[in-house]
Every structure is written in structure tokens, then in C-alpha cells.
Amino acid sequence: MNFKTMDMYKLLESDGMGYFNTHTEWLTIEEAESMRDEHANDFPESDWIIEQHDDEPPNERHYNEDACDGWEDIYPIY
């Protein structure tokens, strides 16, 4: 799927205080409308809106090879 030539959308849910939080990103309009309708039926107390994405999807992830995620990395001899 080529995201650059396709319009992508995101589904947002109301937090009840006037703000909308992203629920799901990188959807086609059909997927977003279907998901909005399904969630509106399941959660009628929330407001759901669809918004077009302004940026492009992330292409790759970068990892820090020198990161320390546990004591084994600090004390490799144990």
C-alpha cells in the first residue's frame, strides 16, 4: 500500500472536556467511517470524529544500540 499517494485518516475520541484524543491512525476513509460507526454504537456517551492526517507515516524505527535496559548491560560479567 502506498501511503504517499493515498489520503490517510485518523479516528479521534472525545475526552468529555472538549478535547479529542487519537484512537487509531493511518486508516483509509472507509476504515475510519466503519470504525467510527461501530464505536459510536458501542460507546454512545463518547463523540467520535474523523480527521485527515497532515503528515506522512513513519517509515522506519531507529534504535539506540548502546542503550542500557537492565542490570545485565551494566554488569555483563554476572
CYANA upper distance limits for C-alpha pairs under 8 A (distance plus 0.5 A):
  2 ASN  CA      6 MET  CA      7.15
  3 PHE  CA      7 ASP  CA      7.81
  3 PHE  CA      8 MET  CA      7.74
  3 PHE  CA     56 GLU  CA      7.93
  3 PHE  CA     57 PRO  CA      7.78
  4 LYS  CA     56 GLU  CA      7.45
  7 ASP  CA     28 THR  CA      7.48
  7 ASP  CA     29 ILE  CA      8.39
  7 ASP  CA     52 GLN  CA      7.79
  7 ASP  CA     53 HIS  CA      8.03
  8 MET  CA     26 TRP  CA      5.83
  8 MET  CA     27 LEU  CA      6.00
  8 MET  CA     28 THR  CA      5.85
  8 MET  CA     29 ILE  CA      7.56
  8 MET  CA     52 GLN  CA      6.56
  8 MET  CA     53 HIS  CA      6.08
  9 TYR  CA     25 GLU  CA      6.93
  9 TYR  CA     26 TRP  CA      6.08
  9 TYR  CA     27 LEU  CA      5.53
  9 TYR  CA     28 THR  CA      6.48
  9 TYR  CA     29 ILE  CA      6.78
  9 TYR  CA     32 ALA  CA      7.27
  9 TYR  CA     50 ILE  CA      7.13
  9 TYR  CA     51 GLU  CA      6.08
  9 TYR  CA     52 GLN  CA      4.79
  9 TYR  CA     53 HIS  CA      5.59
 10 LYS  CA     22 THR  CA      7.47
 10 LYS  CA     23 HIS  CA      7.94
 10 LYS  CA     24 THR  CA      6.12
 10 LYS  CA     25 GLU  CA      4.79
 10 LYS  CA     26 TRP  CA      6.43
 10 LYS  CA     27 LEU  CA      6.51
 10 LYS  CA     32 ALA  CA      7.28
 10 LYS  CA     50 ILE  CA      6.27
 10 LYS  CA     51 GLU  CA      5.92
 10 LYS  CA     52 GLN  CA      6.77
 10 LYS  CA     53 HIS  CA      6.93
 11 LEU  CA     22 THR  CA      6.62
 11 LEU  CA     23 HIS  CA      6.01
 11 LEU  CA     24 THR  CA      5.75
 11 LEU  CA     25 GLU  CA      6.99
 11 LEU  CA     32 ALA  CA      6.65
 11 LEU  CA     35 MET  CA      8.40
 11 LEU  CA     36 ARG  CA      7.44
 11 LEU  CA     48 TRP  CA      7.50
 11 LEU  CA     49 ILE  CA      6.46
 11 LEU  CA     50 ILE  CA      5.29
 11 LEU  CA     51 GLU  CA      7.06
 12 LEU  CA     20 PHE  CA      6.21
 12 LEU  CA     21 ASN  CA      5.83
 12 LEU  CA     22 THR  CA      4.95
 12 LEU  CA     23 HIS  CA      5.70
 12 LEU  CA     24 THR  CA      7.68
 12 LEU  CA     48 TRP  CA      6.19
 12 LEU  CA     49 ILE  CA      5.81
 12 LEU  CA     50 ILE  CA      6.71
 12 LEU  CA     51 GLU  CA      7.93
 13 GLU  CA     20 PHE  CA      5.77
 13 GLU  CA     21 ASN  CA      5.86
 13 GLU  CA     22 THR  CA      6.93
 13 GLU  CA     23 HIS  CA      6.72
 13 GLU  CA     46 SER  CA      7.14
 13 GLU  CA     47 ASP  CA      6.33
 13 GLU  CA     48 TRP  CA      5.25
 13 GLU  CA     49 ILE  CA      7.17
 14 SER  CA     18 GLY  CA      7.30
 14 SER  CA     19 TYR  CA      6.33
 14 SER  CA     20 PHE  CA      4.92
 14 SER  CA     21 ASN  CA      6.89
 14 SER  CA     46 SER  CA      6.29
 14 SER  CA     47 ASP  CA      5.57
 14 SER  CA     48 TRP  CA      6.85
 15 ASP  CA     19 TYR  CA      6.24
 15 ASP  CA     20 PHE  CA      6.42
 15 ASP  CA     21 ASN  CA      7.37
 15 ASP  CA     46 SER  CA      7.92
 16 GLY  CA     46 SER  CA      7.68
 26 TRP  CA     53 HIS  CA      8.04
 26 TRP  CA     57 PRO  CA      7.79
 27 LEU  CA     31 GLU  CA      6.24
 27 LEU  CA     32 ALA  CA      6.20
 28 THR  CA     32 ALA  CA      6.62
 29 ILE  CA     33 GLU  CA      6.56
 30 GLU  CA     34 SER  CA      6.61
 31 GLU  CA     35 MET  CA      6.52
 32 ALA  CA     36 ARG  CA      6.46
 32 ALA  CA     50 ILE  CA      7.17
 33 GLU  CA     37 ASP  CA      6.64
 33 GLU  CA     50 ILE  CA      7.98
 34 SER  CA     38 GLU  CA      6.71
 35 MET  CA     39 HIS  CA      6.57
 36 ARG  CA     40 ALA  CA      6.43
 36 ARG  CA     48 TRP  CA      6.62
 36 ARG  CA     49 ILE  CA      7.63
 36 ARG  CA     50 ILE  CA      8.11
 37 ASP  CA     41 ASN  CA      6.81
 38 GLU  CA     42 ASP  CA      6.83
 39 HIS  CA     43 PHE  CA      6.16
 39 HIS  CA     44 PRO  CA      8.28
 39 HIS  CA     48 TRP  CA      8.24
 40 ALA  CA     44 PRO  CA      5.70
 40 ALA  CA     46 SER  CA      7.64
 40 ALA  CA     47 ASP  CA      7.70
 40 ALA  CA     48 TRP  CA      7.18
 68 CYS  CA     73 ASP  CA      6.16
 68 CYS  CA     74 ILE  CA      7.56
 69 ASP  CA     73 ASP  CA      7.35
 70 GLY  CA     74 ILE  CA      7.60
 71 TRP  CA     75 TYR  CA      6.56
 71 TRP  CA     76 PRO  CA      8.48
 72 GLU  CA     76 PRO  CA      5.61
 72 GLU  CA     78 TYR  CA      7.65
